[in-house]
């Protein structure tokens, strides 16, 4: 698999990683055997970067990854986790004391002394401008609790503020064929600063897999049911904030471009990989075969100029009015 560099992290990772939200909760139940099978299939397919968070299943995702690390100590994985969503989302909760407690819990869940990468988990906007927050993160690095830190963001403005911080190693941001705004300023700024870009929600919560239609329903404990209108967290996390019907229309317009030898999901993932400045994309997987198909995208040919233009035209005509000015 093609390797790309996290400059400030000092690591190389495969361009297709694994998002481990599905292994915790909010997408329906995944048992331990399935979780281990997904992780094994991903690693055996060349994946070297896994992204999780302390709130995915209240630590369940981290614990699964920790068990996998113990069973495959030579897997060569870089594990990124996230912190900050265990408390009410107020800037004053982002303290050095809480950071130590949260990272110690994640270290225990993952079974490691030093966390590879810890990201602030979509914190309130004021946090990005608070020097005390980044002083506390620097202290965690100095203490050896974490090797590096980054941020996961909701908006492009948050990303740009974070990129200006000299200690920020990575920015995780929603980037997919239905969310193009980061291409304008965020990716160029990150590339110039040596900040890694972790592209999350690359399939728009499955919309870009091409498997759904107007009759598709999701389980009650799936965020695509209970957060359809932002009832529990930012609506941009669910279908990238795009109205479900509009998203289906966009997918149907793009589907004829897929052709043979690749799936709709692989077309969408390849689009992300083709964007200059992307370090790693982190699709989730509910089973081993999904993990293998996602990883195989790294070996596919880049999209053609005409295909890239079709994605842009579809976004401009159908999606831009809904999302571009919101995030």
C-alpha positions as CSV (number, residue, x, y, z in Angstrom):
1,X,0.0,0.0,0.0
2,X,1.2,3.5,-0.8
3,X,2.7,5.2,2.3
4,X,2.3,8.8,3.2
5,X,4.1,10.8,5.9
6,X,2.8,12.5,9.0
7,X,5.6,15.1,9.0
8,X,5.1,16.4,12.6
9,X,4.3,12.9,13.9
10,X,7.5,11.4,12.3
11,X,5.6,8.4,10.9
12,X,4.7,6.8,7.6
13,X,1.2,5.3,7.3
14,X,-0.7,3.4,4.6
15,X,-3.0,5.8,2.8
16,X,-6.1,3.8,3.7
17,X,-6.6,3.4,7.4
18,X,-9.5,2.1,9.5
19,X,-12.0,4.2,11.4
20,X,-13.1,2.2,14.5
21,X,-16.3,4.0,15.4
22,X,-18.3,1.0,14.2
23,X,-16.4,-1.2,16.6
24,X,-17.8,0.7,19.6
25,X,-21.3,1.8,19.1
26,X,-23.7,4.0,17.2
27,X,-23.9,1.8,14.1
28,X,-25.6,-1.2,15.6
29,X,-24.0,-4.0,17.6
30,X,-20.7,-5.5,16.6
31,X,-19.5,-8.4,18.7
32,X,-15.9,-9.0,19.7
33,X,-15.3,-11.8,17.1
34,X,-16.4,-9.5,14.3
35,X,-14.3,-6.6,15.6
36,X,-11.2,-8.8,15.7
37,X,-11.9,-10.1,12.2
38,X,-12.2,-6.5,10.9
39,X,-9.0,-5.4,12.5
40,X,-7.1,-8.5,11.2
41,X,-8.5,-8.1,7.7
42,X,-7.5,-4.5,7.6
43,X,-3.9,-5.1,8.9
44,X,-3.5,-8.1,6.6
45,X,-4.5,-5.8,3.7
46,X,-1.8,-3.2,4.5
47,X,-3.6,-0.9,6.9
48,X,-1.2,0.6,9.4
49,X,-3.4,3.4,10.9
50,X,-6.4,3.0,13.1
51,X,-8.5,5.8,14.5
52,X,-10.7,5.4,17.6
53,X,-12.0,7.5,20.5
54,X,-12.6,7.1,24.2
55,X,-16.3,7.5,23.8
56,X,-16.8,4.9,21.1
57,X,-18.8,2.4,23.1
58,X,-17.6,4.1,26.3
59,X,-14.1,2.7,25.6
60,X,-15.2,-0.6,23.9
61,X,-13.5,0.3,20.6
62,X,-10.3,1.1,22.3
63,X,-10.4,-2.1,24.3
64,X,-10.9,-4.2,21.2
65,X,-7.9,-2.5,19.5
66,X,-5.9,-3.1,22.7
67,X,-6.7,-6.8,22.6
68,X,-5.7,-6.9,18.9
69,X,-2.4,-5.1,19.6
70,X,-1.6,-7.8,22.3
71,X,-2.4,-10.6,19.8
72,X,-0.4,-9.0,17.0
73,X,2.4,-7.0,18.6
74,X,4.3,-6.8,15.3
75,X,1.4,-5.4,13.3
76,X,3.1,-2.0,13.0
77,X,0.0,0.0,13.8
78,X,-0.3,3.7,14.6
79,X,-3.3,4.1,16.8
80,X,-5.0,7.5,17.0
81,X,-7.6,8.1,19.7
82,X,-9.6,11.1,20.7
83,X,-10.7,12.8,23.9
84,X,-13.0,15.5,25.2
85,X,-16.5,14.2,24.7
86,X,-16.8,12.5,28.1
87,X,-18.0,15.8,29.6
88,X,-20.4,18.6,28.9
89,X,-19.1,20.6,25.9
90,X,-17.9,23.7,27.7
91,X,-14.4,25.2,27.1
92,X,-13.6,25.2,30.8
93,X,-13.8,21.4,30.9
94,X,-10.7,21.2,28.7
95,X,-8.2,21.2,31.6
96,X,-4.8,19.6,32.2
97,X,-6.3,17.5,35.0
98,X,-9.0,16.1,32.7
99,X,-6.5,15.5,29.9
100,X,-4.4,13.4,32.3
101,X,-7.4,11.4,33.4
102,X,-8.7,10.9,29.9
103,X,-5.4,9.8,28.5
104,X,-4.7,7.5,31.4
105,X,-8.0,5.8,30.7
106,X,-7.2,5.4,27.0
107,X,-3.7,4.1,27.8
108,X,-5.3,1.5,30.0
109,X,-7.9,0.6,27.4
110,X,-5.3,0.2,24.7
111,X,-2.7,-1.4,27.0
112,X,0.1,1.0,26.1
113,X,2.4,3.3,28.0
114,X,2.4,6.1,25.4
115,X,-0.5,6.9,23.1
116,X,0.7,7.4,19.5
117,X,-1.7,10.3,18.7
118,X,-4.4,11.9,20.8
119,X,-6.9,14.3,19.2
120,X,-9.2,16.8,20.7
121,X,-12.6,15.4,19.8
122,X,-14.5,18.2,18.0
123,X,-14.3,20.6,21.0
124,X,-16.1,24.0,21.3
125,X,-14.6,26.6,19.0
126,X,-13.2,28.6,21.9
127,X,-10.9,25.8,22.8
128,X,-8.9,26.2,19.6
129,X,-7.7,29.7,20.6
130,X,-6.9,28.8,24.3
131,X,-3.1,28.7,24.9
132,X,-3.7,26.9,28.1
133,X,-5.2,23.9,26.3
134,X,-2.2,23.5,24.0
135,X,0.3,24.1,26.9
136,X,-1.5,21.1,28.7
137,X,-1.1,19.0,25.5
138,X,2.5,19.9,25.3
139,X,2.9,18.8,28.9
140,X,1.4,15.4,28.1
141,X,4.0,14.9,25.4
142,X,6.8,15.9,27.8
143,X,5.5,13.5,30.4
144,X,5.5,10.6,27.8
145,X,1.8,10.0,28.1
146,X,1.3,10.8,24.4
147,X,3.7,11.0,21.5
148,X,1.8,13.7,19.6
149,X,-1.5,15.5,19.5
150,X,-3.9,16.7,16.9
151,X,-7.5,17.9,16.6
152,X,-10.7,16.6,15.1
153,X,-12.8,19.5,13.8
154,X,-16.3,20.3,12.5
155,X,-15.5,23.4,10.6
156,X,-12.8,24.6,8.2
157,X,-12.2,27.7,10.3
158,X,-11.4,25.5,13.3
159,X,-9.0,23.5,11.2
160,X,-7.2,26.7,10.0
161,X,-6.8,27.9,13.6
162,X,-5.4,24.5,14.7
163,X,-3.0,24.3,11.8
164,X,-1.4,27.6,12.9
165,X,-0.4,25.9,16.2
166,X,3.2,24.7,16.0
167,X,2.5,21.6,18.1
168,X,-0.5,20.3,16.2
169,X,0.5,17.1,14.3
170,X,-2.7,16.4,12.5
171,X,-6.2,17.7,11.7
172,X,-9.0,15.2,11.2
173,X,-11.8,16.7,9.1
174,X,-14.9,15.5,7.1
175,X,-13.8,15.2,3.5
176,X,-15.8,13.3,0.8
177,X,-17.4,13.8,-2.5
178,X,-20.3,15.5,-0.7
179,X,-18.1,17.8,1.4
180,X,-15.6,19.7,-0.7
181,X,-15.0,22.9,1.2
182,X,-11.7,21.7,2.9
183,X,-10.1,21.6,-0.6
184,X,-10.2,25.4,-0.8
185,X,-8.0,26.4,2.1
186,X,-7.6,23.7,4.7
187,X,-5.6,21.1,2.7
188,X,-3.2,23.7,1.2
189,X,-2.6,25.2,4.6
190,X,-2.0,21.8,6.2
191,X,0.4,20.8,3.5
192,X,2.4,24.0,3.8
193,X,2.7,23.6,7.5
194,X,3.5,19.9,7.5
195,X,0.3,19.0,9.3
196,X,-1.2,15.6,8.5
197,X,-4.8,15.4,7.2
198,X,-7.0,12.5,8.4
199,X,-10.0,12.4,6.1
200,X,-13.0,11.2,8.1
201,X,-16.6,10.3,7.1
202,X,-15.3,9.5,3.6
203,X,-18.4,7.6,2.6
204,X,-20.8,10.1,4.1
205,X,-22.1,7.6,6.6
206,X,-22.5,5.0,3.9
207,X,-24.4,7.2,1.5
208,X,-21.5,7.0,-1.0
209,X,-21.5,3.2,-0.9
210,X,-24.4,3.3,-3.3
211,X,-26.2,0.6,-1.2
212,X,-29.1,2.8,0.1
213,X,-32.4,4.0,-1.4
214,X,-35.5,5.8,-0.2
215,X,-36.7,2.6,1.5
216,X,-33.6,2.0,3.6
217,X,-34.1,2.0,7.3
218,X,-31.4,1.9,10.1
219,X,-31.5,0.4,13.5
220,X,-32.8,2.5,16.4
221,X,-29.3,2.6,18.0
222,X,-27.7,3.7,14.7
223,X,-26.9,7.4,14.5
224,X,-28.3,7.4,11.0
225,X,-31.7,7.0,12.7
226,X,-31.4,9.0,16.0
227,X,-29.1,11.8,14.8
228,X,-30.7,12.4,11.3
229,X,-31.4,16.0,12.3
230,X,-28.6,16.6,14.8
231,X,-30.5,15.5,17.9
232,X,-27.5,14.0,19.7
233,X,-24.4,15.7,18.1
234,X,-23.5,17.8,15.1
235,X,-25.7,16.8,12.2
236,X,-22.6,17.1,10.0
237,X,-21.5,13.8,11.4
238,X,-24.5,12.0,9.9
239,X,-24.6,11.8,6.1
240,X,-22.1,14.7,6.2
241,X,-25.1,17.0,7.0
242,X,-26.7,16.3,3.6
243,X,-30.4,15.7,3.4
244,X,-30.8,11.9,2.7
245,X,-32.9,12.4,-0.4
246,X,-30.4,14.9,-1.9
247,X,-27.5,12.6,-1.1
248,X,-29.2,9.7,-2.9
249,X,-29.7,12.0,-6.0
250,X,-26.0,12.9,-6.0
251,X,-25.0,9.2,-5.7
252,X,-27.3,8.3,-8.6
253,X,-25.7,11.0,-10.7
254,X,-22.2,9.7,-10.0
255,X,-23.0,6.0,-10.2
256,X,-22.6,5.7,-14.0
257,X,-18.9,6.8,-13.6
258,X,-18.0,3.8,-11.5
259,X,-17.7,1.4,-14.4
260,X,-16.2,-2.1,-13.9
261,X,-13.4,-3.2,-11.6
262,X,-14.4,-1.0,-8.7
263,X,-17.4,-0.3,-6.4
264,X,-19.2,2.9,-5.7
265,X,-17.5,3.0,-2.3
266,X,-14.1,2.5,-3.9
267,X,-14.8,5.3,-6.4
268,X,-15.6,7.6,-3.5
269,X,-12.6,6.6,-1.4
270,X,-10.3,7.0,-4.4
271,X,-11.6,10.5,-4.9
272,X,-10.4,11.3,-1.3
273,X,-7.0,9.8,-1.9
274,X,-6.6,11.8,-5.1
275,X,-6.8,15.2,-3.2
276,X,-3.4,16.8,-2.6
277,X,-2.6,17.1,1.1
278,X,-4.6,14.0,2.3
279,X,-2.4,11.8,4.5
280,X,-4.8,9.0,5.3
281,X,-8.5,8.2,4.8
282,X,-10.3,6.3,7.6
283,X,-13.4,4.4,6.3
284,X,-15.1,2.2,8.8
285,X,-16.0,-1.4,8.3
286,X,-18.7,-3.6,9.8
287,X,-17.1,-6.9,8.5
288,X,-13.8,-8.2,7.2
289,X,-14.8,-8.1,3.6
290,X,-15.6,-4.4,3.8
291,X,-12.2,-3.8,5.4
292,X,-10.5,-5.7,2.6
293,X,-12.4,-3.8,-0.2
294,X,-11.6,-0.5,1.4
295,X,-7.9,-1.2,1.7
296,X,-7.9,-2.4,-2.0
297,X,-8.8,1.2,-3.0
298,X,-5.1,2.1,-2.5
299,X,-4.2,0.0,-5.5
300,X,-6.8,1.4,-7.9
301,X,-5.9,4.0,-10.6
302,X,-6.5,7.6,-9.7
303,X,-9.7,9.2,-11.0
304,X,-9.5,10.8,-14.4
305,X,-9.9,14.6,-14.9
306,X,-13.4,14.0,-16.3
307,X,-14.4,12.0,-13.2
308,X,-13.0,14.6,-10.9
309,X,-14.9,17.3,-12.7
310,X,-18.1,15.3,-12.5
311,X,-17.8,15.1,-8.7
312,X,-17.2,18.8,-8.6
313,X,-20.2,19.6,-10.8
314,X,-22.5,17.3,-8.8
315,X,-21.4,19.0,-5.6
316,X,-21.9,22.5,-7.0
317,X,-25.3,21.8,-8.4
318,X,-26.9,19.6,-5.7
319,X,-24.9,19.7,-2.5
320,X,-23.2,23.1,-2.1
321,X,-26.3,25.0,-1.3
322,X,-27.0,22.7,1.7
323,X,-23.5,22.4,3.3
324,X,-20.8,24.7,2.0
325,X,-21.5,27.7,4.2
326,X,-22.3,25.6,7.3
327,X,-18.9,23.9,8.0
